[in-house]
Amino acid sequence: MYVTENGLADSDDDMRRGYLLDHLRVLRGAMRDRLARVKGYFAWSLMDTFEWSAGYYPKFGFFSFDPSTLARHERPSARLFHRITRFGRLPTGH
């Protein structure tokens, strides 16, 4: 199984960390208990994207995007996801 587009719209990035950790912990448990053979996980999304029905809202990305200046800014959840992928483990606690 490949998990695709798992994420949360959270413009303030207040809930994305917990959401990500909760989902990855459940996925790890399913793999450990041999309930799922997971070959890949894809978070949604690297950057905020243009939604045809709502413009640049809602905010899904690990990086914010300002369409008027083209500036991109890393959200705290991006740093968390980077640590998880770099070291191959989930941090303890929330």
N, C-alpha and C positions, 0 to 999 in steps of 0.2 A: 504494500500500500504506500502511496505517496500522499502526504497531507499537503494540500495546496490552498493558498489564500486564507490562511488562518490569521485573523487579526481583529482589531477593534478600532472604531472611529473614536478618537480621543484627542481633541485639539490641545488640551492642556497637558497631555501625557501623564495624567494623574492615575489612571486605571490600567494603562497598557502593561506596566511592569507585572502587576499581580495577575492580570489576564494571561500574559505570556507564560509566567512561571506555573500557574495552575494548569494550563493546558499541556505544557511540556512534562510536568510531573505525572499527570494522568497518562499521557502517552508512554512515558518511561515505565510506569507500572504495568500497562497493558503489554508492553514488550517483555518486561521481566517475567510476567505471568504467562507468557506465550499465547496471549489472546490476539496479538497483532504482529505481523511481520512488516515493520516500517522500513522503507528504503530511502525515504527522503521527507524533509519538512521544509515548507516554504512559507515564511512569514509574509503577511500582507500589510504593508507594502514598503518598499525602500523609501519612496518619497510620496508626498501628497500628490494626488492625481486629479485630473479634470474628469468630473462626472457629468455626463451629457445632460442629465436632468437637474443638476444642482451646481454646476460650475466647480470651483475649487473647494467645495464643501461636500461631504464631511471630510475630516482630516484623518487619514489612515496611516500615514507614513512614519517611518523612523526618522525621517528628515522633513522639516517643514519647507515649503516652497512659496516664495512671494512672486506671483506672476508679473507684478509691475517692475520689480528690480531684478528678477531672476535669481535672487539670493536664496541659498539653501542653508538651513541651520539644523545641526544634529540635536535630536531630542535625547533625554536621559535613557529612554528605552533602547536607543540605538547602541549606547555604550554597554548596556546589559546584554543585548543580543550578541554583540561582538565578543564579550568575555565568554559567553556560553559556547559560541562556535569556535573560538580560539582554543579554549582549554578542554572542551568536550565534556563539561559537567555543569550541573545546575548549582547555583549558590544555595546555601542553607538559609532558612527563614524567608521572610517576605521583605 
